Amino acid sequence: MEVLKRTLNKSDYYWKRANRVIMNGTQLYSKGTNINVKGVSPIYLQKGNGCHVWDIDGTEYIDYGMAVGTMILGYNYPVVNNAIKKQLKEGTNFSLVHPKEVELAELLVKHIPCAEMMRFEKTGSSATTAAIRIARAYNGREKIIKGEYHGWHDWCLADAKRNRGIPQVLKDYIFVGKYNDLDSYKKIFEDHGNDIAAVIVEPVEDKTEGPSNNFLQNLKDLAHKNGALFLFDEIVTGFRFSIGGAQKYFNVTPDMATFGKGMSNGMPISAVTGRAEIFEKIHKDIFISTTFGGETLSLAASIANINELSEKKVPDYLWCVGKKLKTEFNKITQDHDLQEYIKCVGLPPRLNLAFKTVGAIKETELKSLVMQEMVKRGILFTWTIFTSYSLNEKDIQKTMEAYVDSLKVCQRAVKDNNALKYLEGQPVIPIL
């Protein structure tokens, strides 16, 4: 497969400008240069259509980042675009509430098992933060057991390495449970059970094959036994695993759940949903309020998006196409005798290429080498492989052709016990 003739001149030009006026040069670390091979990968994207994007220098790529998982239908999707255009003519934000707030809320109640009442937010982090505040208000407790990652706010990152600016006292209120390890949660409850307000967990964490040994239901039972609420962070899994989220797919209904990325096909909106009894108990004693929570373009986009997901049975397609991708990736890896070090993991709606250290080659170096060779052939990978409704057989075939060539380079690197020799840019750097 031919390597594309590309230039990154405009990307480099804008990146230099950005670093003079924007902290870290980006609004989202998951879009920054550290997650790609700087010097080889494009930095700025200009436009998109379906699952294809064009960088600012005019090169076309098949995109598996899909705007950090938000473009579940695809870029420039007509049904959602038309809903936004129609609403734009009537107005984007008003002095009083808008009917679409009610329409969207009723739609979520229809599809999501735990959703009886809700509040809208603009980001996943703000939705999970609202959920935590509601949980603390509900049972008068303050400590939280969390999973790997639930946003950038103080309550969540108090224990992270990059926690400058967060009061250190907050570390005493946060505990981390290990996914699929119920004993790790039991130990925390044994030590702090009477103080735990809630357990919040992603129903499927990144790079896992989903819950095992009835983990989610057992964790819910454990939380309730100790008087804590049980929360799902469905910012990523929501609308991908089913219209009703992973909770519907796995048939485990939490007390509350947050949704975001797949909710509106790229527009800024999120939601904290849950049992009506929880919201009704605390609403007079809690303050959660945002000027743009009722912004109408995102409401219109979300309604159109969810209806399209339902009508076209999009989650079923994501399971199907994701399964094909995973099978093809792992077969090619095995054909090149690299299965010990590279593996496509995760459930089909949310995949990842996982890497291991081989000899003197660090896993981040091996990952960087694959990402470099793929992007040179027109395949854009970031931190997670997100399938979309726009991904088709032709796109998959091209992706696998690029992957075959990429692994040939990896074979040479493993033989030489040196990946840096083949890297043309800077290796990726973990965000946290």
LOPA-897104 format. One record per residue (C-alpha): residue in three letters; z, x, y. Coordinates in steps of 0.2 Angstrom, whole numbers, always signed. Layout:
BEGIN
["ALA",[Z,X,Y]],
...
***
This chain:
BEGIN
["MET",[+0,+0,+0]],
["GLU",[-5,+7,+17]],
["VAL",[+8,+12,+30]],
["LEU",[+6,+3,+46]],
["LYS",[-1,+12,+61]],
["ARG",[+13,+8,+73]],
["THR",[+21,+13,+90]],
["LEU",[+39,+10,+96]],
["ASN",[+35,+15,+113]],
["LYS",[+40,-1,+122]],
["SER",[+55,-3,+110]],
["ASP",[+62,+14,+115]],
["TYR",[+58,+11,+134]],
["TYR",[+68,-5,+134]],
["TRP",[+82,+2,+124]],
["LYS",[+84,+16,+137]],
["ARG",[+85,+3,+150]],
["ALA",[+97,-8,+140]],
["ASN",[+110,+6,+138]],
["ARG",[+112,+8,+156]],
["VAL",[+116,-11,+159]],
["ILE",[+122,-18,+142]],
["MET",[+137,-12,+132]],
["ASN",[+131,-5,+116]],
["GLY",[+113,-11,+121]],
["THR",[+115,-28,+112]],
["GLN",[+124,-44,+112]],
["LEU",[+126,-44,+93]],
["TYR",[+130,-29,+83]],
["SER",[+120,-36,+69]],
["LYS",[+105,-34,+79]],
["GLY",[+108,-17,+86]],
["THR",[+101,+0,+81]],
["ASN",[+115,+5,+70]],
["ILE",[+110,-8,+56]],
["ASN",[+92,-1,+56]],
["VAL",[+84,+16,+54]],
["LYS",[+83,+21,+72]],
["GLY",[+67,+30,+76]],
["VAL",[+58,+21,+63]],
["SER",[+63,+2,+64]],
["PRO",[+58,-8,+79]],
["ILE",[+72,-12,+91]],
["TYR",[+65,-27,+101]],
["LEU",[+56,-42,+94]],
["GLN",[+44,-52,+105]],
["LYS",[+40,-68,+95]],
["GLY",[+40,-76,+78]],
["ASN",[+31,-89,+68]],
["GLY",[+36,-95,+51]],
["CYS",[+44,-80,+42]],
["HIS",[+34,-67,+52]],
["VAL",[+39,-59,+68]],
["TRP",[+30,-47,+81]],
["ASP",[+39,-33,+89]],
["ILE",[+37,-29,+107]],
["ASP",[+24,-16,+103]],
["GLY",[+13,-29,+94]],
["THR",[+17,-25,+76]],
["GLU",[+18,-39,+64]],
["TYR",[+32,-40,+50]],
["ILE",[+38,-51,+37]],
["ASP",[+56,-55,+42]],
["TYR",[+71,-56,+30]],
["GLY",[+84,-56,+43]],
["MET",[+78,-73,+50]],
["ALA",[+88,-71,+66]],
["VAL",[+104,-67,+57]],
["GLY",[+101,-82,+45]],
["THR",[+99,-95,+59]],
["MET",[+81,-98,+56]],
["ILE",[+82,-108,+40]],
["LEU",[+66,-117,+42]],
["GLY",[+57,-103,+51]],
["TYR",[+52,-97,+68]],
["ASN",[+42,-109,+79]],
["TYR",[+45,-124,+68]],
["PRO",[+36,-139,+75]],
["VAL",[+48,-153,+71]],
["VAL",[+63,-144,+79]],
["ASN",[+52,-138,+93]],
["ASN",[+46,-155,+97]],
["ALA",[+64,-162,+97]],
["ILE",[+69,-149,+110]],
["LYS",[+54,-152,+121]],
["LYS",[+57,-171,+121]],
["GLN",[+76,-168,+125]],
["LEU",[+71,-155,+139]],
["LYS",[+62,-168,+149]],
["GLU",[+78,-179,+149]],
["GLY",[+91,-165,+153]],
["THR",[+100,-151,+145]],
["ASN",[+118,-154,+150]],
["PHE",[+127,-169,+160]],
["SER",[+143,-173,+169]],
["LEU",[+148,-185,+155]],
["VAL",[+146,-185,+136]],
["HIS",[+129,-188,+128]],
["PRO",[+124,-200,+114]],
["LYS",[+117,-186,+103]],
["GLU",[+135,-180,+101]],
["VAL",[+139,-195,+91]],
["GLU",[+123,-195,+82]],
["LEU",[+125,-177,+76]],
["ALA",[+143,-180,+71]],
["GLU",[+139,-195,+61]],
["LEU",[+125,-185,+52]],
["LEU",[+137,-172,+47]],
["VAL",[+149,-185,+41]],
["LYS",[+135,-192,+30]],
["HIS",[+131,-175,+22]],
["ILE",[+147,-164,+22]],
["PRO",[+161,-169,+10]],
["CYS",[+176,-163,+20]],
["ALA",[+169,-170,+37]],
["GLU",[+177,-185,+43]],
["MET",[+180,-179,+61]],
["MET",[+174,-163,+71]],
["ARG",[+172,-154,+87]],
["PHE",[+156,-144,+92]],
["GLU",[+157,-126,+98]],
["LYS",[+143,-114,+102]],
["THR",[+146,-99,+89]],
["GLY",[+153,-96,+72]],
["SER",[+167,-86,+79]],
["SER",[+173,-100,+91]],
["ALA",[+172,-113,+77]],
["THR",[+183,-103,+65]],
["THR",[+195,-99,+79]],
["ALA",[+196,-117,+83]],
["ALA",[+199,-121,+65]],
["ILE",[+213,-108,+64]],
["ARG",[+222,-116,+80]],
["ILE",[+220,-133,+73]],
["ALA",[+228,-127,+56]],
["ARG",[+243,-119,+65]],
["ALA",[+246,-134,+76]],
["TYR",[+245,-146,+61]],
["ASN",[+259,-138,+51]],
["GLY",[+268,-128,+64]],
["ARG",[+266,-112,+55]],
["GLU",[+257,-96,+62]],
["LYS",[+252,-84,+48]],
["ILE",[+234,-84,+41]],
["ILE",[+227,-78,+25]],
["LYS",[+208,-73,+28]],
["GLY",[+194,-66,+18]],
["GLU",[+182,-52,+23]],
["TYR",[+175,-58,+40]],
["HIS",[+177,-73,+50]],
["GLY",[+171,-68,+68]],
["TRP",[+176,-57,+82]],
["HIS",[+191,-65,+90]],
["ASP",[+208,-58,+90]],
["TRP",[+216,-68,+76]],
["CYS",[+203,-61,+64]],
["LEU",[+200,-43,+69]],
["ALA",[+218,-38,+72]],
["ASP",[+218,-28,+56]],
["ALA",[+200,-20,+59]],
["LYS",[+196,-2,+63]],
["ARG",[+188,-7,+79]],
["ASN",[+203,-17,+86]],
["ARG",[+205,-9,+103]],
["GLY",[+211,-22,+116]],
["ILE",[+219,-33,+103]],
["PRO",[+238,-35,+103]],
["GLN",[+245,-25,+89]],
["VAL",[+258,-39,+85]],
["LEU",[+244,-50,+79]],
["LYS",[+243,-39,+63]],
["ASP",[+259,-47,+58]],
["TYR",[+251,-64,+57]],
["ILE",[+235,-60,+47]],
["PHE",[+234,-56,+28]],
["VAL",[+218,-52,+18]],
["GLY",[+215,-60,+1]],
["LYS",[+202,-53,-11]],
["TYR",[+188,-64,-16]],
["ASN",[+189,-70,-34]],
["ASP",[+206,-62,-36]],
["LEU",[+219,-76,-36]],
["ASP",[+233,-64,-39]],
["SER",[+230,-56,-22]],
["TYR",[+233,-73,-14]],
["LYS",[+248,-76,-25]],
["LYS",[+257,-60,-20]],
["ILE",[+255,-65,-1]],
["PHE",[+262,-82,-4]],
["GLU",[+276,-75,-14]],
["ASP",[+281,-65,+1]],
["HIS",[+276,-76,+16]],
["GLY",[+273,-94,+8]],
["ASN",[+284,-104,+20]],
["ASP",[+275,-96,+35]],
["ILE",[+256,-97,+30]],
["ALA",[+247,-110,+40]],
["ALA",[+230,-109,+31]],
["VAL",[+219,-100,+19]],
["ILE",[+202,-97,+26]],
["VAL",[+188,-90,+14]],
["GLU",[+169,-90,+13]],
["PRO",[+165,-100,-3]],
["VAL",[+153,-86,-7]],
["GLU",[+156,-69,+1]],
["ASP",[+142,-57,+5]],
["LYS",[+136,-46,-10]],
["THR",[+146,-57,-23]],
["GLU",[+139,-68,-37]],
["GLY",[+149,-83,-31]],
["PRO",[+166,-89,-37]],
["SER",[+172,-85,-55]],
["ASN",[+186,-93,-66]],
["ASN",[+187,-108,-55]],
["PHE",[+192,-97,-41]],
["LEU",[+189,-109,-26]],
["GLN",[+198,-124,-34]],
["ASN",[+213,-113,-40]],
["LEU",[+214,-106,-22]],
["LYS",[+214,-123,-15]],
["ASP",[+228,-129,-27]],
["LEU",[+238,-113,-23]],
["ALA",[+237,-116,-4]],
["HIS",[+242,-134,-5]],
["LYS",[+256,-130,-17]],
["ASN",[+263,-119,-3]],
["GLY",[+260,-132,+11]],
["ALA",[+245,-122,+18]],
["LEU",[+228,-130,+23]],
["PHE",[+213,-124,+14]],
["LEU",[+198,-119,+25]],
["PHE",[+180,-115,+21]],
["ASP",[+170,-103,+33]],
["GLU",[+153,-110,+30]],
["ILE",[+145,-102,+45]],
["VAL",[+133,-93,+33]],
["THR",[+133,-104,+17]],
["GLY",[+132,-121,+26]],
["PHE",[+115,-130,+24]],
["ARG",[+109,-116,+13]],
["PHE",[+117,-119,-3]],
["SER",[+115,-138,-1]],
["ILE",[+114,-150,+14]],
["GLY",[+133,-152,+12]],
["GLY",[+136,-134,+11]],
["ALA",[+143,-123,-3]],
["GLN",[+158,-135,-4]],
["LYS",[+146,-149,-11]],
["TYR",[+137,-137,-22]],
["PHE",[+153,-130,-30]],
["ASN",[+161,-148,-29]],
["VAL",[+177,-141,-20]],
["THR",[+181,-150,-4]],
["PRO",[+192,-140,+8]],
["ASP",[+203,-148,+21]],
["MET",[+192,-141,+35]],
["ALA",[+176,-131,+36]],
["THR",[+166,-122,+50]],
["PHE",[+147,-123,+51]],
["GLY",[+134,-113,+62]],
["LYS",[+120,-102,+57]],
["GLY",[+109,-115,+47]],
["MET",[+114,-130,+58]],
["SER",[+100,-130,+71]],
["ASN",[+86,-118,+66]],
["GLY",[+91,-105,+80]],
["MET",[+99,-115,+94]],
["PRO",[+117,-111,+99]],
["ILE",[+129,-124,+91]],
["SER",[+143,-124,+78]],
["ALA",[+155,-136,+72]],
["VAL",[+173,-137,+65]],
["THR",[+174,-151,+53]],
["GLY",[+188,-159,+42]],
["ARG",[+199,-173,+37]],
["ALA",[+202,-186,+51]],
["GLU",[+221,-186,+48]],
["ILE",[+222,-168,+53]],
["PHE",[+213,-170,+70]],
["GLU",[+222,-186,+74]],
["LYS",[+239,-178,+71]],
["ILE",[+236,-164,+83]],
["HIS",[+223,-169,+96]],
["LYS",[+236,-173,+110]],
["ASP",[+245,-157,+108]],
["ILE",[+231,-145,+107]],
["PHE",[+217,-139,+119]],
["ILE",[+200,-135,+113]],
["SER",[+187,-138,+126]],
["THR",[+170,-130,+130]],
["THR",[+157,-134,+144]],
["PHE",[+142,-132,+133]],
["GLY",[+149,-140,+118]],
["GLY",[+138,-156,+122]],
["GLU",[+123,-146,+127]],
["THR",[+109,-158,+122]],
["LEU",[+95,-146,+117]],
["SER",[+105,-139,+103]],
["LEU",[+111,-156,+98]],
["ALA",[+93,-162,+97]],
["ALA",[+88,-147,+87]],
["SER",[+102,-149,+75]],
["ILE",[+98,-167,+71]],
["ALA",[+80,-163,+69]],
["ASN",[+84,-148,+58]],
["ILE",[+96,-157,+46]],
["ASN",[+85,-172,+44]],
["GLU",[+70,-160,+40]],
["LEU",[+82,-150,+28]],
["SER",[+86,-166,+19]],
["GLU",[+69,-174,+19]],
["LYS",[+60,-158,+12]],
["LYS",[+74,-153,+1]],
["VAL",[+74,-136,+9]],
["PRO",[+90,-130,+0]],
["ASP",[+82,-133,-17]],
["TYR",[+67,-122,-11]],
["LEU",[+79,-108,-5]],
["TRP",[+87,-108,-22]],
["CYS",[+70,-107,-31]],
["VAL",[+62,-94,-19]],
["GLY",[+78,-83,-19]],
["LYS",[+79,-83,-38]],
["LYS",[+61,-77,-39]],
["LEU",[+65,-63,-26]],
["LYS",[+80,-57,-35]],
["THR",[+71,-57,-52]],
["GLU",[+56,-47,-44]],
["PHE",[+67,-35,-35]],
["ASN",[+78,-30,-50]],
["LYS",[+63,-29,-62]],
["ILE",[+54,-17,-50]],
["THR",[+70,-7,-48]],
["GLN",[+72,-6,-67]],
["ASP",[+54,-1,-69]],
["HIS",[+58,+14,-58]],
["ASP",[+74,+19,-67]],
["LEU",[+84,+16,-51]],
["GLN",[+94,+1,-57]],
["GLU",[+111,+11,-58]],
["TYR",[+110,+14,-39]],
["ILE",[+100,-1,-32]],
["LYS",[+102,-19,-36]],
["CYS",[+98,-36,-28]],
["VAL",[+114,-46,-29]],
["GLY",[+121,-62,-23]],
["LEU",[+116,-80,-26]],
["PRO",[+98,-85,-22]],
["PRO",[+101,-93,-5]],
["ARG",[+109,-77,+2]],
["LEU",[+104,-61,-6]],
["ASN",[+107,-42,-3]],
["LEU",[+101,-26,-9]],
["ALA",[+117,-16,-14]],
["PHE",[+117,+3,-16]],
["LYS",[+127,+16,-24]],
["THR",[+130,+34,-21]],
["VAL",[+119,+45,-32]],
["GLY",[+123,+64,-33]],
["ALA",[+123,+71,-15]],
["ILE",[+115,+55,-8]],
["LYS",[+127,+43,+0]],
["GLU",[+124,+24,-2]],
["THR",[+120,+22,+16]],
["GLU",[+107,+36,+15]],
["LEU",[+98,+28,+0]],
["LYS",[+99,+11,+9]],
["SER",[+92,+19,+25]],
["LEU",[+77,+26,+15]],
["VAL",[+73,+9,+7]],
["MET",[+74,+1,+24]],
["GLN",[+63,+14,+32]],
["GLU",[+49,+13,+19]],
["MET",[+49,-6,+19]],
["VAL",[+48,-7,+38]],
["LYS",[+34,+6,+38]],
["ARG",[+24,-6,+27]],
["GLY",[+28,-22,+37]],
["ILE",[+44,-28,+29]],
["LEU",[+59,-30,+40]],
["PHE",[+76,-30,+32]],
["THR",[+93,-30,+40]],
["TRP",[+110,-33,+33]],
["THR",[+107,-48,+22]],
["ILE",[+91,-55,+14]],
["PHE",[+89,-73,+21]],
["THR",[+76,-83,+13]],
["SER",[+68,-97,+23]],
["TYR",[+57,-113,+20]],
["SER",[+42,-103,+28]],
["LEU",[+43,-89,+15]],
["ASN",[+28,-91,+3]],
["GLU",[+20,-83,-12]],
["LYS",[+9,-72,-2]],
["ASP",[+24,-65,+8]],
["ILE",[+33,-62,-8]],
["GLN",[+19,-53,-16]],
["LYS",[+17,-41,-1]],
["THR",[+35,-38,+0]],
["MET",[+35,-32,-19]],
["GLU",[+20,-21,-16]],
["ALA",[+30,-13,-2]],
["TYR",[+45,-12,-13]],
["VAL",[+36,-3,-26]],
["ASP",[+30,+11,-14]],
["SER",[+47,+12,-6]],
["LEU",[+55,+15,-23]],
["LYS",[+43,+29,-27]],
["VAL",[+49,+38,-11]],
["CYS",[+67,+35,-18]],
["GLN",[+63,+43,-34]],
["ARG",[+57,+59,-26]],
["ALA",[+73,+59,-16]],
["VAL",[+84,+56,-31]],
["LYS",[+75,+70,-40]],
["ASP",[+78,+82,-25]],
["ASN",[+96,+76,-24]],
["ASN",[+92,+74,-5]],
["ALA",[+88,+58,+5]],
["LEU",[+89,+65,+22]],
["LYS",[+74,+76,+18]],
["TYR",[+64,+60,+17]],
["LEU",[+72,+51,+32]],
["GLU",[+62,+50,+48]],
["GLY",[+76,+42,+58]],
["GLN",[+94,+40,+59]],
["PRO",[+103,+33,+44]],
["VAL",[+111,+15,+46]],
["ILE",[+129,+14,+51]],
["PRO",[+141,+1,+45]],
["ILE",[+146,-11,+59]],
["LEU",[+165,-12,+55]],
***
